[in-house]
Amino acid sequence: MYTTDWCPYCRRAEALLAARGVTAIEHINVDRLADGRRLMMQRTGRRTVPQIFVGERHIGGFDELTAADRRGDLKAWLAECATMTTSAA
């Protein structure tokens, strides 16, 4: 997840993911990383945080994350990632 220290939507995204059983989130702080925002924009095409990935799947921001959760997509994507991690071990 691309994030900043001060972003309230980043904290809300973390809370939602934790509520869905995610125990580890890789944080890429775009304010602390030299060229962080530029690198995020190259990867996502967006300039706002959070920018959330589930595995290699770009979800988007907090609004897209909550929409995916409401549709049931988030649960499926998390299960897919867990299966990939388990089969790779």
C-alpha distance (Angstrom), angle and dihedral (degrees) to the residues before:
residue distance angle dihedral
M1 . . .
Y2 3.78 . .
T3 3.77 107.0 .
T4 3.81 148.3 152.4
D5 3.80 129.8 -136.3
W6 3.79 94.1 -112.7
C7 3.84 102.2 43.3
P8 3.83 113.2 118.2
Y9 3.81 92.0 -167.7
C10 3.80 89.3 56.1
R11 3.81 89.3 56.5
R12 3.81 91.0 47.3
A13 3.81 91.1 49.8
E14 3.81 89.8 50.7
A15 3.81 90.5 50.3
L16 3.80 92.5 49.9
L17 3.80 92.1 48.4
A18 3.81 90.7 47.7
A19 3.80 89.4 51.0
R20 3.81 87.7 54.7
G21 3.79 91.7 53.0
V22 3.79 101.8 -95.8
T23 3.79 106.4 148.7
A24 3.81 100.8 175.2
I25 3.79 127.3 44.8
E26 3.78 122.5 179.1
H27 3.81 106.2 -137.9
I28 3.78 119.7 -155.6
N29 3.80 105.4 -170.2
V30 3.79 106.7 -152.6
D31 3.82 92.6 -164.0
R32 3.80 94.9 53.8
L33 3.79 98.2 40.6
A34 3.80 116.7 79.3
D35 3.81 105.8 -114.8
G36 3.82 88.3 2.3
R37 3.79 97.0 142.6
R38 3.80 92.2 44.2
L39 3.80 90.8 51.5
M40 3.81 91.0 47.6
M41 3.80 90.5 50.2
Q42 3.80 91.5 50.4
R43 3.79 91.1 51.5
T44 3.81 99.2 41.1
G45 3.79 107.3 19.8
R46 3.81 88.0 -128.2
R47 3.79 133.8 103.7
T48 3.81 103.0 -159.6
V49 3.80 130.1 84.6
P50 2.88 141.9 -92.7
Q51 3.77 100.6 49.1
I52 3.76 106.2 176.8
F53 3.78 130.9 -159.1
V54 3.78 127.4 -172.1
G55 3.76 102.1 -159.0
E56 3.78 103.7 -43.5
R57 3.83 92.8 -29.1
H58 3.80 113.1 109.5
I59 3.79 107.3 -139.3
G60 3.80 98.3 178.1
G61 3.76 125.1 -136.8
F62 3.79 134.6 -25.1
D63 3.82 93.6 -74.9
E64 3.80 91.5 54.8
L65 3.81 90.7 45.7
T66 3.81 92.9 53.8
A67 3.82 91.5 44.9
A68 3.82 89.9 51.9
D69 3.79 89.3 49.1
R70 3.82 92.3 51.5
R71 3.82 91.2 49.5
G72 3.80 92.4 48.6
D73 3.79 92.1 -117.1
L74 3.81 93.9 116.0
K75 3.80 92.3 57.9
A76 3.80 90.5 50.6
W77 3.82 93.3 47.2
L78 3.80 92.0 49.2
A79 3.80 90.7 49.1
E80 3.81 89.7 49.4
C81 3.80 90.7 52.6
A82 3.80 91.5 47.7
T83 3.80 90.0 51.5
M84 3.80 91.7 49.0
T85 3.82 91.1 49.1
T86 3.79 92.5 48.0
S87 3.80 94.4 47.6
A88 3.81 91.2 47.7
A89 3.82 92.3 54.1
